[in-house]
């Protein structure tokens, strides 16, 4: 293995390119979030910033304090030591997208600062679209693989071990999951059931605030409504997303959501934790030791986390 992979120094780490890239991609974070329904909702309602650490540790309460009881006069008070507290441990997921410019592009084909800026603008747009697609695909995947983001379908289930806690062994870590079927025959009934089951897990009597599934499921619900009852969330519509309201929750669709499913999410209990030092940062353009080119990366680190999975839900097996 060679001792040097990249060549540093002022001739190879270009300040103009790096500063130009920073100027061009100031809108990257907004583009990432505003064009993906789930990320837009997380940004508005459930995005948190974390300083760092080896892992993300989330405090969990899973049991009641059994000493709560009535008494009279000189009655004996129960002082039994209580437990019922633990922690969920999430690992960081890291993502990058590379932007490269060859010597031919920089010195020959795109001479001058304005020309380079135009080229970088196109490359940044390409990078934004690519990382957007990657994050969305991984978040809706049927399973979590390797170092990728935790997949929402495996967070919102009853069997997968998440954050070092087994759902199979701990019913308090299981989501509310209902197998459904024909929407025309039982869809609204099952929606009411799932919504109420999620709401019933919360002492503050608040239900899910975001429902999301594939386009077909969204249309099953949309087609069941009369025109007079098609209420929408204007804030979400202003961000470019078609949506409807259901019991106060915003409902929309995502092209990568698994077919036949509808997720019932609470922003109080599902968070996108972002590392504040690696929140779509731009690295300098650096010349590889063996190429006439320069490369920079846009980096992000974070994780999809929950402190109370039983307050999340989904319906499965939905058909027309």
Secondary structure, 3 states (H helix, E strand, C coil): CCCCCEECCCCCCCHHHHHHHHHHCCCHHHHHHHCCHHHHHHHHHCEEEECCCCCEEEEEECCCCCCCCCCCCCCCCCCCCCCCEEEEEECCEEEEEEEEEEHHHHHHHCCCHHHHHHHHHHHHHHHHHHHHHHHHHHHCCCCCCCCCCCCHHHHCCCCCCECCECCCCCHHHCCEEEECCEHHHHHHHHHHHHHHHHHHCCCCCCCCCEEEECHHHHHHHHHCCCHHHCCCCHHHHHCCCCCEEECCEEEEECCCCCCCCEEEECCCCEEEEEEEEEEEEECCCEEECCCCEEEEEEEEEEEEEECCHHHCEEEECCEC
